[in-house]
């Protein structure tokens, strides 16, 4: 599906000694900042990648269900992306033009606008610095400029980036507590998680929706009318929690009543990941601002916001950055958007995503350590729990140790996955959209084998 007939994976690189592999990992450990995170859980040194498969220096092959934290919609070295980059290089296109127009830039914008939600197709696009965090920063600045207000409403469990501003919007306290003051006038409300709800087991969706409406429209809520409300249609780092459609409707109604800007952070969900082209569109969220990065760059750094034209009250230069709109990223992004749509990868993600969820549920059946399997499309999570300890609502507590063990056991079996959520107890699956049914079955088998292998593991 992803590769034309006759295109083969490259031969694996020559096998190197374990010492060489270990030495490389040790050099990285000694030279890089202690802030590095992935190599602590995934001790592999990758040298080759094609499609959904990556290989390390020892020739071991892995199915990549991390995929650049969801950035590689078409997997590694997809032919249409490689060709688009080569064409740009062969044409001698300028690699960096700030925000000066180029044919490649225009092609990307046209390709993106052709597939945007209908209500944003007559809007405006702003190219940001090449990270999702910078795009979120831009969206907040836009909302504050347009409304003349400063406040922002975000949600518990959210992840919006690691800059000072986006950390203020992010739910995880541990990454914020050492830093002191962040972006001011930010308030968090509970997100309607169904398995482990902050409201208990009864009507979590309704309670969360009513709380949003109260916060935004009741003069006695204590929260001044904000400039913006920002939300992920599916919380990723927070543990793979889809936003219910009824909640999205309540947020949309409340923001309109409060004349606040509704921002959808689709950095990870956008461009087919959830089995819909835009996850916000699937729940009728109708955001005023759409924040996009990751997949829209075809694996290269690119970030934009698209917003209603009525918000466009900025002065020239109000948001700038050296690397906004890199030519190679624009070429790769335009090719990726076109391929995702024309190759039917949105529908494919929906179908194989259902196969993945059903498979995980099947291998976990009867194992009380798997508390919940949830997600949309190819954005799926399995929450690991300790069934011997329950919270006040009778729900088993999250077991981050076990999730880490499952991650390591799956790596031993040739599958790379991530963890997230409360206590990092959710095993997360973010494979490329081109993953095949057979590859999904291999992922499911590895999860089941990891569960069995960890059953009697001492802590």
C-alpha positions in Angstrom: 0.0 0.0 0.0 2.8 2.4 0.9 5.4 1.4 -1.6 5.1 0.9 -5.3 5.6 -2.7 -6.5 9.3 -3.5 -6.9 10.5 -1.1 -4.2 12.3 -3.2 -1.6 13.7 -2.5 1.8 17.4 -1.8 1.9 19.6 -4.7 3.0 20.3 -4.5 6.7 23.6 -2.8 7.6 26.5 -5.1 8.4 26.2 -6.5 11.9 28.5 -4.8 14.4 29.7 -6.0 17.7 27.7 -5.4 20.8 30.6 -3.5 22.2 30.4 -0.9 19.4 26.7 -0.6 20.0 27.1 -0.2 23.7 30.0 2.2 23.3 27.9 4.5 21.1 25.1 4.5 23.7 27.6 5.2 26.5 29.2 8.1 24.5 25.7 9.6 24.1 25.0 9.2 27.8 28.2 11.0 28.8 28.0 13.8 26.2 24.3 14.7 26.1 22.2 16.5 28.6 20.5 14.5 31.3 17.2 15.9 29.8 17.4 13.3 27.1 14.6 10.8 27.6 13.9 8.2 24.9 17.3 6.4 25.1 16.7 5.7 28.8 13.8 3.4 27.9 14.8 2.5 24.4 18.5 1.7 24.4 18.9 1.3 20.6 21.1 3.1 18.1 19.3 3.3 14.8 21.0 3.4 11.5 18.5 2.4 8.8 14.7 2.8 8.3 12.2 2.0 5.7 8.4 2.1 6.0 7.4 1.0 9.5 10.7 -0.8 10.1 13.9 0.5 11.7 17.2 -1.3 12.3 19.9 -0.8 14.9 23.7 -1.0 14.6 23.5 -4.7 15.3 21.1 -5.4 12.5 18.1 -5.9 14.7 14.8 -4.9 13.1 12.0 -3.2 14.9 8.4 -2.2 14.0 8.4 1.5 14.8 5.2 2.3 16.8 6.7 5.6 18.0 7.3 7.0 14.5 8.8 10.3 15.7 6.0 10.7 18.3 3.5 10.5 15.4 5.4 12.7 13.0 6.0 10.0 10.3 2.6 9.6 8.9 4.0 7.8 5.8 6.7 6.0 7.7 10.4 6.2 7.0 11.7 7.1 3.5 8.4 6.9 1.7 9.1 7.2 -2.0 6.8 10.2 -2.6 8.5 12.1 0.3 12.0 11.2 -0.9 11.2 12.2 -4.4 9.7 15.6 -3.4 12.9 16.4 -1.4 15.1 15.3 -4.3 13.1 17.4 -6.8 13.5 20.5 -4.6 17.2 19.9 -4.3 17.7 19.1 -8.0 15.8 22.3 -8.9 18.2 24.4 -6.9 15.4 25.8 -4.7 16.5 28.1 -1.9 16.6 26.1 1.3 15.7 28.9 3.6 13.6 32.0 2.6 12.1 33.2 5.9 8.6 34.1 4.8 9.4 35.1 1.2 7.1 33.4 -1.3 8.3 30.4 -3.4 6.4 28.0 -5.6 7.1 25.2 -3.2 5.6 27.2 -0.3 2.5 28.0 -2.4 2.1 24.4 -3.3 2.1 23.4 0.4 -0.4 26.1 1.3 -2.7 25.1 -1.6 -2.4 21.4 -0.7 -3.2 22.1 3.0 -6.1 24.4 2.4 -7.7 21.9 0.0 -8.2 19.5 2.8 -8.9 21.8 5.8 -12.2 21.7 7.6 -14.7 23.7 5.6 -15.0 26.6 8.1 -11.2 27.3 7.9 -10.7 27.2 4.1 -11.2 31.0 3.8 -9.0 31.6 6.8 -5.3 32.5 7.1 -2.1 30.5 7.7 0.9 31.5 9.8 4.2 29.7 9.5 5.8 29.4 12.9 9.1 28.1 14.2 9.5 24.4 13.3 8.0 23.0 16.5 4.5 22.4 17.7 5.3 24.4 20.9 6.1 27.5 18.9 2.8 27.1 17.0 0.9 26.8 20.3 2.7 30.0 21.5 1.6 31.7 18.3 -2.0 30.6 18.7 -2.1 32.0 22.3 -0.6 35.3 21.1 -3.1 35.6 18.3 -6.0 35.0 20.7 -4.7 37.6 23.2 -4.2 40.1 20.4 -7.6 39.5 18.9 -9.6 39.6 22.2 -7.5 42.1 24.2 -7.6 39.6 27.1 -4.9 37.6 28.7 -6.4 34.5 30.3 -6.2 31.0 28.9 -8.2 27.9 29.9 -6.5 24.5 29.4 -7.2 21.0 30.7 -5.7 18.5 33.1 -3.7 15.9 31.3 -2.9 18.2 28.4 0.4 18.4 26.6 1.2 21.4 24.5 5.0 21.7 24.5 8.0 22.4 26.6 8.6 26.1 26.3 7.8 28.4 29.2 4.5 29.4 27.7 3.3 25.9 26.6 4.4 24.3 29.9 2.0 26.6 31.7 -0.8 25.0 29.5 0.5 21.5 30.1 -1.0 19.3 32.7 1.9 17.4 34.1 3.1 19.2 37.3 6.5 17.5 37.7 8.0 19.2 34.6 6.7 22.7 35.8 7.5 22.7 39.5 11.2 23.4 39.3 10.7 26.5 37.1 8.8 29.0 39.1 6.6 31.5 37.3 5.4 30.5 33.8 2.7 32.1 31.5 0.3 33.9 33.8 -3.5 33.8 33.9 -3.8 30.1 33.0 -6.5 28.0 34.5 -6.9 24.2 34.2 -10.2 22.3 34.3 -10.7 18.5 34.3 -10.7 16.6 31.0 -13.6 14.1 30.7 -11.5 10.9 31.0 -13.9 8.0 31.3 -11.8 5.2 32.8 -10.2 7.2 35.6 -12.5 10.3 36.0 -11.7 13.1 38.4 -15.5 13.2 39.0 -15.8 9.5 39.9 -17.6 6.9 37.9 -20.9 8.7 37.2 -21.5 11.0 34.2 -17.9 12.2 33.8 -18.7 13.7 30.4 -21.7 15.7 31.7 -19.9 17.0 34.8 -16.8 18.1 32.8 -19.0 19.9 30.2 -21.1 21.7 32.9 -17.9 22.8 34.6 -16.5 24.4 31.4 -19.8 26.2 30.9 -19.8 27.4 34.5 -16.2 28.6 34.3 -16.7 30.6 31.1 -20.2 32.0 31.5 -21.0 32.3 35.3 -20.0 35.7 36.7 -19.4 33.9 40.1 -16.9 31.4 38.7 -13.9 33.5 39.7 -12.3 33.1 36.3 -12.3 36.2 34.1 -13.5 35.7 30.5 -10.3 34.3 28.9 -8.7 35.0 25.6 -8.7 31.4 24.6 -9.5 27.8 25.5 -7.1 25.3 24.2 -7.7 21.5 23.9 -6.5 18.4 22.2 -9.2 16.4 20.5 -7.4 13.3 21.7 -5.0 13.8 24.6 -1.8 11.9 23.7 0.9 12.3 26.3 -1.9 12.5 28.9 -2.8 8.9 28.3 -4.7 8.6 25.0 -8.0 10.1 26.0 -10.4 10.9 23.2 -12.6 14.0 23.6 -16.3 13.0 23.7 -18.4 14.8 21.0 -20.9 16.1 23.7 -18.0 17.7 25.6 -16.6 19.3 22.4 -20.1 20.7 21.7 -20.3 22.2 25.2 -16.8 23.7 24.9 -17.7 25.2 21.5 -21.0 26.7 22.9 -19.3 28.1 26.0 -16.4 29.7 24.1 -18.9 31.4 21.8 -20.9 32.7 24.7 -17.8 34.0 26.3 -16.4 35.4 23.0 -13.2 33.4 23.6 -11.0 31.8 20.9 -11.2 28.0 20.7 -7.9 26.5 19.8 -7.5 22.8 18.7 -4.0 21.5 19.3 -3.8 18.9 16.5 0.0 18.6 16.5 -0.2 14.9 17.1 -3.8 14.1 16.0 -3.8 15.9 12.6 -3.7 14.5 9.1 -5.4 11.1 9.5 -3.8 9.8 12.7 -7.2 9.1 14.4 -8.9 7.7 11.4 -10.3 11.1 10.5 -8.4 13.7 8.6 -8.8 16.1 11.5 -9.7 14.8 14.9 -11.5 18.0 15.9 -13.7 17.7 12.8 -14.8 14.2 13.9 -16.3 15.6 17.1 -17.7 18.8 15.5 -15.4 21.0 17.5 -15.1 23.8 14.9 -12.1 25.5 16.3 -11.2 29.1 15.6 -7.5 28.1 15.4 -6.0 24.8 14.3 -2.4 24.1 15.5 -0.5 21.7 13.2 2.9 20.2 13.2 4.5 16.7 13.1 2.8 14.9 10.2 2.3 17.9 8.0 6.1 18.2 7.5 6.4 14.7 6.2 8.9 13.9 9.0 10.8 17.2 8.7 10.3 20.1 11.1 7.4 22.3 10.2 4.6 24.0 12.2 1.7 26.3 11.3 -1.5 27.6 12.7 -4.6 28.1 10.5 -7.2 30.4 11.8 -10.4 32.3 11.0 -9.6 35.4 9.0 -11.5 37.6 11.4 -8.8 37.0 14.0 -6.0 38.3 11.7 -5.3 41.6 13.5 -1.5 41.3 14.0 1.0 43.9 12.9 3.7 42.7 10.5 6.4 40.8 12.3 4.3 40.2 15.4 5.3 36.5 15.3 8.5 35.6 13.4 11.3 33.1 13.4 14.3 32.2 11.3 13.2 28.6 10.3 9.5 29.1 9.6 8.7 27.3 6.3 11.9 25.4 5.5 11.8 24.6 1.8 12.5 20.8 2.1 9.9 20.5 4.9 7.4 22.3 2.7 8.1 20.0 -0.2 7.9 16.9 2.0 4.7 18.2 3.7 2.9 18.9 0.4 3.7 15.4 -0.8 2.6 13.8 2.4 -0.7 15.6 2.6 -1.5 14.6 -1.0 -0.5 11.0 -0.4 -2.5 10.6 2.8 -5.6 11.7 1.0 -5.1 10.1 -2.4 -3.9 6.7 -1.0 -6.9 6.4 1.3 -4.7 6.4 4.4 -7.3 8.0 6.6 -9.7 5.2 6.0 -6.8 2.7 6.3 -5.9 4.2 9.7 -9.4 3.8 10.8 -9.6 0.1 9.7 -6.2 -1.1 11.0 -6.7 1.1 14.1 -9.8 -0.9 14.9 -7.8 -4.1 14.2 -5.1 -2.9 16.7 -7.6 -2.1 19.4 -9.6 -5.4 19.0 -6.3 -7.3 19.0 -5.1 -5.7 22.2 -8.4 -6.3 23.9 -8.3 -10.0 22.8 -4.8 -10.7 24.1 -5.6 -8.8 27.3 -8.8 -10.6 28.0 -8.8 -12.1 31.4 -5.7 -10.2 32.5 -6.8 -7.8 35.2 -3.5 -5.9 34.8 -4.8 -4.3 31.6 -7.3 -1.8 33.0 -8.4 -0.2 29.7 -7.7 -0.1 26.0 -8.7 3.2 24.3 -8.0 5.6 21.5 -9.0 6.5 18.0 -7.6 5.1 14.8 -3.8 4.7 15.1 -3.6 6.6 18.3 -4.1 3.9 20.8 -3.2 3.2 24.4 -3.4 0.3 26.9 -3.4 1.3 30.6 -1.6 -1.0 32.9 -2.9 -1.2 36.5 -2.2 -3.0 39.8 -5.4 -4.9 40.4 -4.5 -5.5 44.1 -4.9 -1.7 44.9 -7.9 0.4 44.0 -8.7 4.0 44.4 -11.7 5.6 46.1 -13.9 4.7 43.1 -12.8 1.1 43.1 -10.7 1.5 40.0 -7.2 -0.2 40.1 -4.4 2.3 40.4 -2.0 2.9 37.4 1.1 0.7 37.3 4.0 2.6 35.7 6.5 -0.1 36.6 4.5 -2.7 34.7 4.1 -0.4 31.6 7.9 0.1 31.6 8.4 -3.6 31.8 6.0 -4.2 28.9 7.8 -1.5 26.8 11.1 -3.3 27.4 9.7 -6.7 26.7 8.1 -5.5 23.4 11.5 -4.0 22.4 13.1 -7.4 22.9 10.4 -8.8 20.6 11.1 -6.2 17.9 8.5 -3.5 18.6 9.1 0.1 19.7 6.3 1.7 21.7 6.1 4.7 24.0 4.5 5.1 27.5 2.5 8.1 28.9 -0.4 9.0 31.1 -0.5 9.0 34.9 2.7 7.5 36.3 3.6 6.6 32.6 1.3 3.6 33.0 -0.2 3.8 29.5 1.6 1.8 26.7 1.1 4.0 23.6 0.9 3.0 20.0 1.6 5.6 17.3 2.7 3.6 14.2 2.9 5.2 10.7 -0.4 5.3 8.8 1.0 2.9 6.3 1.3 0.0 8.7 -0.2 -3.2 7.3 -2.7 -5.5 8.9 0.0 -8.2 9.2 2.3 -5.7 10.9 -0.5 -4.8 13.3 -0.9 -8.4 14.2 2.8 -8.6 15.0 2.4 -5.6 17.3 -0.5 -7.3 19.0 1.4 -10.6 19.4 4.4 -8.7 20.9 2.1 -7.0 23.4 0.5 -10.4 24.4 3.9 -12.0 24.7 5.2 -9.1 26.8 2.2 -9.4 29.1 2.9 -13.1 29.6 6.6 -12.6 30.2 6.0 -10.0 32.9 3.4 -11.9 34.8 5.7 -13.3 37.5 8.4 -10.7 37.2 9.7 -9.5 40.6 9.7 -5.8 41.2 
